[in-house]
């Protein structure tokens, strides 16, 4: 296949078709491997429960809203979760309150 003679639309169609084929083959291979795992487990009297990790990954991909921002350096931002960053601690040590930096 000579891609130099293809139009951008034809190349895009080839890419889309190849990606769809790749996904189909990966899913097919995954099903085969899972069946083998279950078969091997059953052969020794063990039951296996396999969870789909791709579904749980979607739930963890949410972003957290920034609640605090340094007015002197806008790159200093904090969501308010976890330990306070050094810039907040420095302001607090100087007697300022973190509420001053609420957005």
C-alpha angles and dihedrals in degrees: 000000000000109000093186090073094049125095119238089254092053091049090049090051090050090050093049091049092048092049091050091049091049092051091048092050092047092051091047092050091047091054090050093050093046090050090051091050092050091046093050092047091050091050090064095039098257127130119217128203114197120195123203105243093190091068094053091047090064091058093054096052097082118121125232120230117243111245102177131046130176108239091207095049114023090193088071103088134157134187093209091245124117125000117348113259122248094256092057091046091051092052091047090051087053090055100261124130124237088228087073088070099050113128 
